[in-house]
Amino acid sequence: MGGTPSGLDELASLAGKWLGLSAAAPERHTAAVVADRFDRITWRDTYEQSAGLRDLAEELNERHDHTTDLLTDVFLAAYKVVPRLRERAQMDPSRLVNHQVITSLEESPEFAELRRETAGDPYAAAMAVLAQAAALRRMLERSRYAQEQAEQAKKARQHTEDAATAVSEALQQAAAEADEADEADEADETDETDETDEAEETHDGAEADQAHEGAEPDQADEAHKGDENDDTDAAGTVPTPAADAVHQAIKAAEAAEAAARQAARSAAQALAGAVPGIRVAARNAAAKAAEAARGEAALMRAWGVGPGELERMPFDERARLAERLRSSRLAQWAELIGRFRQMADGERARKVENTVGELVGVTLGDDLSRVIPSELANLGLPELRAVFAARYAAGELMLYDSQGEQNTGQGAVIACVDTSHSMYEAGPGGITREAWAKACALALLDQARHAGRDFVGILFAAADKIQVFRFPADRPAGTAQVLDFAETFLGGGTSYQRPLTVARELLAEEFDDDARARGDIVMLTDDECDVTEEWMRDWNDAKHRLGFRVFGVAIGAPRAAETGSVLEALCDNLRSIEDLTDVHAAADLFRVI
């Protein structure tokens, strides 16, 4: 500068660094978790359906910047099976705090446990975000200074990019002015050429004269060539004001770059200071979210809501169901209900289809499932196949003979559950009699559905208090109806006759309409009460005609199961339960019902 003209090539060389920065600034991402189009659609759909997510985003956005991006990253980190994080250098400086939060979550073992419950499940991932809300608030507060420094670093970076653009624009202006100067020089050269032609003609005449006079012609030619060289050197020269503008833009860009480096160092130091607190909070948040996710999954399983049903359930309906299960009267007994259902599953697995018990010998018949090996060997000999067929037709094949428990039920399974005031009483482990009875009844519901049988739940107390819940085998058992059955409590005294009469009438209706007999009634009670002789005669007649069985369970009331008790007279099978933590005391029911 200083009034000294500069060449365009010289200026371009000085500005080359800034030209590259302005033309090829790397893309900076605002999302820490790499996501495809389908992941983003899943997030948007979930966000629109979840009022909790929207409320949390609104609350955080009032106090902090870029929190919706943070919630998106937390959701995707929980939702994706194998989430991939971007490198720190790829992130927009203003999102480096978000990147650190997600990195801390991903590095914690607790978050890996959480993902086992949430991967591929948008609802569970959304609930995980909400479960970490308190920890996210703390992390954002603790990293507020780091966020402020990150914002300053972003602004400084933007200033650098703007300064680089200014260099590019100044150089373009210099090039344009240099082109204009060259065009003016070319015009001047044209005029000079015309004048030169005229001078040459004069010069030629002069040469002739000089030849006569003995003069040297080369001196005039050398002077002319010197003028041409001066014109060549002037080509590409940038006017002084334009060159000065380029130099000033370069100096401004260098100053902006230095400021950006300093801002980036300050932001990195501030973030480094916040990292320990972020890591601790992230681990605690992941642990809390994992515990909540496991608890909700266990609650769903305990109430018989399978993963497939949950995946098909709309978001709002699933959220309402989860809230109802958490606030249910029996929510605290979800573990007991789950153990009952698990025990019943195990007892069902012990059953062998078409087998009736312990082997005791060999008999004759046509049950191919019990044919002894020597009989089956006859099928391997062509000449004996006809003999096998004849013996099969006559029912004279040698079969294994067995005896023992038989699955004879064909009609409905009916659970009569006492809900009188005394069922509130708690036994060992703080488990109430009602909780044990309801858990057993829900396991019986599962048993009936696995066997393709109708289930009826009859809640009873005094004679004027009864409620019937029907679960036909050919229709799904709605979760809401199951919850209504489990949560309903009537209170009052106890009457055997009313619930058993209703059960008998239901089995009679089933027998008359569908010719189905051999139903099973399970009486779950903690009280004793009398029945009339006339009612007892009608009861015994109905048992003989319909072929149903009655199983009695005296819960925390051994006197009700004593010899000579009314309950003993009513039941074909009676047991007393005193340890309410023991679900296996009723295990044999699930082998014979």
PyMOL commands that set and color helices and strands:
alter all, ss='L'
color gray80, all
select helices_A, chain A and resi 8-23+37-49+51-63+67-79+88-90+93-107+109-118+122-131+133-142+144-213+218-234+240-302+307-312+315-327+331-350+368-370+373-380+382-394+421-424+428-430+433-450+479-487+497-514+533-546+558-561+566-570+584-586+589-592
alter helices_A, ss='H'
color red, helices_A
select strands_A, chain A and resi 6-7+237-238+358-365+397-403+413-418+455-460+466-471+520-525+549-555+573-577
alter strands_A, ss='S'
color yellow, strands_A
deselect
rebuild
show_as cartoon
